[in-house]
Amino acid sequence: MNPRPDPFNRTLSYLHQHVGPLIVAFFSAALVGLFTTADAKILQILIDDVLAPKNYGLLKIALVILLAVHILRGLFLFTSRYLVSRIGHRISRQIREELFRKVEALPLSYFEKNRSGQILARMSSDVPVVQGALMMTNTALTHSLTVFFCLALMCWLSWKLALFSLILLPVISTVVRWLSRRLRRVGSLMQERVGDLTASFSEAISGIREIQAFGAEEHQLNRFRQVNQAGYEAFMKGTKYTSLTSPIVELFYASGMALVIWAGARTVISGGLTVGQLVEFLACLGMMFHPLRSLTEIQATVKQSLGAAERIYDLLDEPLCIESRPGAPALVSVKGKVEYRGVSFDYGGENPVSVLFDIDLCLLPGQVAALVGKSGAGKTTLVNLLPRFHDATKGGIYIDEVDIRAVDLKSLRSFFGIVPQETFLFSGTIEENIALGKPGASSEEIRCAATDANAMEFIARLPEGFATVLGERGVNLSGGQRQRVAIARALLKDPKILILDEATSALDTESEALVQDALNRLMQNRTTLVIAHRLSTVAKADQIVVLEAGTIRETGTHGDLIALGGLYHHLCKAQVLEAPIPSDVS
């Protein structure tokens, strides 16, 4: 197994796609450093060649040069900053897209094990930190070149004095490296705490109804306070190390400056330097201070950003346990035969939890199978294996005698329609939400699907009709209305195999009648697996599958299983399956 690339080098690898703009930006940064150093030389000319000999004619030329130097410096500074900023934003856009694509491809098991807030924090807080570090590369280069040019000029003036002035640099470097190592560890901890805060806040928003209904506001606030306090402590630890950097550098700089002034004054008195050259030397030393201090801060920030980068790459490198095999052919057509052969499933990890055991089940094209059983029997897991939201641990699932793991995953899922118990509606119009079933569908196709789903009844009453913008998760629609939008999606997709996961369990009587009528229309001529709690739905099924503790206990028609007097009969008698059998069901 190849070792994972260092996060710093991996982040820099994104720069390879922007070589042209980077060269221009770095060349401009070099000129900024050069023009910054020019100030010291102009200052020396003003003292030695203008003020001392009182040569006022040269004064005008020196001031014009000074103005020109600063205009050029400003132009090149703008160019370098703009280009590097644009590169940073483009790389951030690329990383966000990679994260989004990765999240879309991850199996459901990943989201069952990881809090959504922690996942969100990768994009909301980690990416900006990495972007900030990338954008600092230009500043770091400008400051480095400024230091280089200043140091070169100082050596040209007096290499002995330059060497004397740099005596404290190794000490400063050692202290900064010590701080940087701690900042990297603290930076990783800080980003973890940001994720915890995001997760806690996101959880509170998602569960606000339950919090208010149970009067749990104070309890949840206390939980948030603990997370918030842990975040505060991590941030303060980072602030401590970051804040220490500048004062330490400044202390050593002031000490070094005092020594240089003492040595430089002795050199001027002995005739080794002119007053202007000493001022030029000190100006260079002064101009080096801000870049050096900034470079130490940049180094600390970059170290801190590596924690955020590691979290991003942890997500990007998460293995995809559910994906198409290399070269897997597309599933082109489906008649609708579904077969489970010796299927077992467990949720992996350190302590695997077995859910299904040796499931054998066969549905012919167009048949309806109702899955019944108490909560936790394995009904939802059984249907989730079919579109490969999970993969069977043992055995295989076949559609028209084709192993579902042997075909392209996207093509496999294109033949499924799913109506869940809780329909998720995206922010956008009703038309856009229905069109999710068939991107690019015409308005007429969407209208026909809505009509067949009994959704036109409420869509026509909305002020904007199909153009009505839904709130988050469709909160401005009732449960029955949301379910009918989901049915319209499925009708528009026209799937060969349909999965209904307790699609009417949370509806009132009037809504259920409308939804059930739409479902009956949707189920026509489709192989359907129904997880149901209404006896009226179950009794009409071609095959009833009774599950208990992950195993199939009974299969058959309603009449057969009632006559058998087993678990199904007991479920009906105990009213686990609700409502009396309608008169048209024998």
Rosetta blueprint (number, residue, H / E / L):
1 M L
2 N L
3 P L
4 R L
5 P L
6 D L
7 P H
8 F H
9 N H
10 R H
11 T H
12 L H
13 S H
14 Y H
15 L H
16 H H
17 Q H
18 H H
19 V H
20 G H
21 P H
22 L H
23 I H
24 V H
25 A H
26 F H
27 F H
28 S H
29 A H
30 A H
31 L H
32 V H
33 G H
34 L H
35 F H
36 T H
37 T H
38 A H
39 D H
40 A H
41 K H
42 I H
43 L H
44 Q H
45 I H
46 L H
47 I H
48 D H
49 D H
50 V H
51 L H
52 A L
53 P L
54 K L
55 N L
56 Y H
57 G H
58 L H
59 L H
60 K H
61 I H
62 A H
63 L H
64 V H
65 I H
66 L H
67 L H
68 A H
69 V H
70 H H
71 I H
72 L H
73 R H
74 G H
75 L H
76 F H
77 L H
78 F H
79 T H
80 S H
81 R H
82 Y H
83 L H
84 V H
85 S H
86 R H
87 I H
88 G H
89 H H
90 R H
91 I H
92 S H
93 R H
94 Q H
95 I H
96 R H
97 E H
98 E H
99 L H
100 F H
101 R H
102 K H
103 V H
104 E H
105 A H
106 L L
107 P L
108 L H
109 S H
110 Y H
111 F H
112 E H
113 K H
114 N L
115 R L
116 S H
117 G H
118 Q H
119 I H
120 L H
121 A H
122 R H
123 M H
124 S H
125 S H
126 D H
127 V H
128 P H
129 V H
130 V H
131 Q H
132 G H
133 A H
134 L H
135 M H
136 M H
137 T H
138 N H
139 T H
140 A H
141 L H
142 T H
143 H H
144 S H
145 L H
146 T H
147 V H
148 F H
149 F H
150 C H
151 L H
152 A H
153 L H
154 M H
155 C H
156 W H
157 L H
158 S L
159 W H
160 K H
161 L H
162 A H
163 L H
164 F H
165 S H
166 L L
167 I L
168 L L
169 L H
170 P H
171 V H
172 I H
173 S H
174 T H
175 V H
176 V H
177 R H
178 W H
179 L H
180 S H
181 R H
182 R H
183 L H
184 R H
185 R H
186 V H
187 G H
188 S H
189 L H
190 M H
191 Q H
192 E H
193 R H
194 V H
195 G H
196 D H
197 L H
198 T H
199 A H
200 S H
201 F H
202 S H
203 E H
204 A H
205 I H
206 S H
207 G L
208 I H
209 R H
210 E H
211 I H
212 Q H
213 A H
214 F L
215 G L
216 A L
217 E H
218 E H
219 H H
220 Q H
221 L H
222 N H
223 R H
224 F H
225 R H
226 Q H
227 V H
228 N H
229 Q H
230 A H
231 G H
232 Y H
233 E H
234 A H
235 F H
236 M H
237 K H
238 G H
239 T H
240 K H
241 Y H
242 T H
243 S H
244 L H
245 T H
246 S H
247 P H
248 I H
249 V H
250 E H
251 L H
252 F H
253 Y H
254 A H
255 S H
256 G H
257 M H
258 A H
259 L H
260 V H
261 I H
262 W H
263 A H
264 G H
265 A H
266 R H
267 T H
268 V H
269 I H
270 S L
271 G L
272 G L
273 L L
274 T L
275 V H
276 G H
277 Q H
278 L H
279 V H
280 E H
281 F H
282 L H
283 A H
284 C H
285 L H
286 G H
287 M H
288 M H
289 F H
290 H H
291 P H
292 L H
293 R H
294 S H
295 L H
296 T H
297 E H
298 I H
299 Q H
300 A H
301 T H
302 V H
303 K H
304 Q H
305 S H
306 L H
307 G H
308 A H
309 A H
310 E H
311 R H
312 I H
313 Y H
314 D H
315 L H
316 L H
317 D L
318 E L
319 P L
320 L L
321 C L
322 I L
323 E L
324 S L
325 R L
326 P L
327 G L
328 A L
329 P L
330 A L
331 L L
332 V L
333 S L
334 V L
335 K L
336 G L
337 K L
338 V E
339 E E
340 Y E
341 R E
342 G E
343 V E
344 S E
345 F E
346 D E
347 Y E
348 G L
349 G L
350 E L
351 N L
352 P L
353 V E
354 S E
355 V E
356 L E
357 F E
358 D E
359 I E
360 D E
361 L E
362 C E
363 L E
364 L L
365 P L
366 G L
367 Q L
368 V E
369 A E
370 A E
371 L E
372 V E
373 G L
374 K L
375 S L
376 G L
377 A L
378 G L
379 K H
380 T H
381 T H
382 L H
383 V H
384 N H
385 L L
386 L L
387 P L
388 R L
389 F L
390 H L
391 D L
392 A L
393 T L
394 K E
395 G E
396 G E
397 I E
398 Y E
399 I E
400 D L
401 E L
402 V E
403 D E
404 I H
405 R H
406 A H
407 V L
408 D L
409 L H
410 K H
411 S H
412 L H
413 R H
414 S L
415 F L
416 F E
417 G E
418 I E
419 V E
420 P L
421 Q L
422 E L
423 T L
424 F L
425 L L
426 F L
427 S L
428 G E
429 T E
430 I H
431 E H
432 E H
433 N H
434 I H
435 A H
436 L H
437 G H
438 K L
439 P L
440 G L
441 A L
442 S L
443 S H
444 E H
445 E H
446 I H
447 R H
448 C H
449 A H
450 A H
451 T H
452 D H
453 A L
454 N L
455 A L
456 M H
457 E H
458 F H
459 I H
460 A L
461 R L
462 L L
463 P L
464 E L
465 G H
466 F H
467 A H
468 T L
469 V E
470 L E
471 G L
472 E H
473 R H
474 G H
475 V L
476 N L
477 L L
478 S L
479 G H
480 G H
481 Q H
482 R H
483 Q H
484 R H
485 V H
486 A H
487 I H
488 A H
489 R H
490 A H
491 L H
492 L H
493 K H
494 D L
495 P L
496 K L
497 I E
498 L E
499 I E
500 L E
501 D E
502 E L
503 A L
504 T L
505 S L
506 A L
507 L L
508 D L
509 T H
510 E H
511 S H
512 E H
513 A H
514 L H
515 V H
516 Q H
517 D H
518 A H
519 L H
520 N H
521 R H
522 L H
523 M H
524 Q L
525 N L
526 R L
527 T E
528 T E
529 L E
530 V E
531 I E
532 A L
533 H L
534 R E
535 L H
536 S H
537 T H
538 V H
539 A H
540 K L
541 A L
542 D L
543 Q E
544 I E
545 V E
546 V E
547 L E
548 E E
549 A L
550 G L
551 T E
552 I E
553 R E
554 E E
555 T E
556 G E
557 T L
558 H H
559 G H
560 D H
561 L H
562 I H
563 A H
564 L H
565 G L
566 G L
567 L H
568 Y H
569 H H
570 H H
571 L H
572 C H
573 K H
574 A L
575 Q L
576 V L
577 L L
578 E E
579 A L
580 P L
581 I L
582 P L
583 S L
584 D L
585 V L
586 S L
